[in-house]
Amino acid sequence: MKSLAIRPSAKPYIDRLKFPYGFRKSGDFSIAEADLLTTYGKTLLGLESGELKPESDDEAHFVDFISGKVEASNNMEKAWAKYVRLARGKKHFYTLHSSASNQSDYDDDYSDDEFDVA
């Protein structure tokens, strides 16, 4: 992998809210992705929010990537995109059982009028 000219963070980046046991133990990221997020996460967050100004071509490319001008071209941008999708995206929740009252909202054939006995 080509070395990127992006500043490592002074402190490790940890998202305790969405990944309370760390990126490695979440099961969502590979070891390499987790290491990239931990090492460069604060810098990437600062570049995304505008708190940090890009100091290299790679950082400027990351800012362009975040703003949607270019596609992800390296593993760090792909890992950040995955992190953003998982941390800020909507969580899907699936159940194995739904109640009959909820089912009536989706069933066109269901009507309470059919069961009225006079």
Contacts in CASP RR format, 6 or more apart in sequence:
PFRMAT RR
TARGET T0000
AUTHOR 0000-0000-0000
METHOD contacts of the structure
MODEL  1
MKSLAIRPSAKPYIDRLKFPYGFRKSGDFSIAEADLLTTYGKTLLGLESG
ELKPESDDEAHFVDFISGKVEASNNMEKAWAKYVRLARGKKHFYTLHSSA
SNQSDYDDDYSDDEFDVA
1 74 0 8 1.000
1 75 0 8 1.000
2 74 0 8 1.000
4 58 0 8 1.000
4 74 0 8 1.000
4 76 0 8 1.000
5 56 0 8 1.000
5 57 0 8 1.000
5 58 0 8 1.000
5 59 0 8 1.000
6 40 0 8 1.000
6 43 0 8 1.000
6 44 0 8 1.000
6 56 0 8 1.000
6 58 0 8 1.000
6 59 0 8 1.000
6 62 0 8 1.000
6 76 0 8 1.000
7 40 0 8 1.000
7 43 0 8 1.000
7 55 0 8 1.000
7 59 0 8 1.000
8 39 0 8 1.000
8 40 0 8 1.000
8 43 0 8 1.000
9 39 0 8 1.000
9 40 0 8 1.000
9 41 0 8 1.000
9 42 0 8 1.000
9 43 0 8 1.000
10 42 0 8 1.000
11 42 0 8 1.000
12 38 0 8 1.000
12 39 0 8 1.000
13 37 0 8 1.000
13 38 0 8 1.000
13 39 0 8 1.000
13 40 0 8 1.000
13 41 0 8 1.000
13 42 0 8 1.000
13 44 0 8 1.000
13 45 0 8 1.000
14 22 0 8 1.000
14 38 0 8 1.000
15 22 0 8 1.000
15 23 0 8 1.000
15 83 0 8 1.000
15 87 0 8 1.000
18 86 0 8 1.000
18 87 0 8 1.000
19 26 0 8 1.000
19 28 0 8 1.000
19 87 0 8 1.000
22 34 0 8 1.000
23 29 0 8 1.000
23 33 0 8 1.000
23 34 0 8 1.000
23 37 0 8 1.000
23 38 0 8 1.000
23 83 0 8 1.000
24 31 0 8 1.000
24 34 0 8 1.000
26 34 0 8 1.000
28 82 0 8 1.000
28 86 0 8 1.000
29 37 0 8 1.000
29 79 0 8 1.000
29 82 0 8 1.000
29 83 0 8 1.000
32 75 0 8 1.000
32 79 0 8 1.000
33 75 0 8 1.000
33 78 0 8 1.000
33 79 0 8 1.000
33 82 0 8 1.000
36 75 0 8 1.000
36 76 0 8 1.000
36 79 0 8 1.000
37 79 0 8 1.000
37 80 0 8 1.000
37 83 0 8 1.000
40 76 0 8 1.000
41 80 0 8 1.000
43 52 0 8 1.000
43 59 0 8 1.000
44 62 0 8 1.000
44 76 0 8 1.000
44 80 0 8 1.000
46 52 0 8 1.000
47 54 0 8 1.000
47 59 0 8 1.000
47 62 0 8 1.000
47 63 0 8 1.000
47 66 0 8 1.000
48 63 0 8 1.000
48 66 0 8 1.000
52 59 0 8 1.000
54 60 0 8 1.000
54 62 0 8 1.000
54 63 0 8 1.000
58 74 0 8 1.000
61 70 0 8 1.000
61 73 0 8 1.000
61 77 0 8 1.000
62 76 0 8 1.000
62 77 0 8 1.000
62 80 0 8 1.000
64 70 0 8 1.000
65 71 0 8 1.000
65 72 0 8 1.000
65 73 0 8 1.000
65 77 0 8 1.000
65 81 0 8 1.000
66 80 0 8 1.000
72 78 0 8 1.000
72 81 0 8 1.000
103 110 0 8 1.000
104 110 0 8 1.000
END
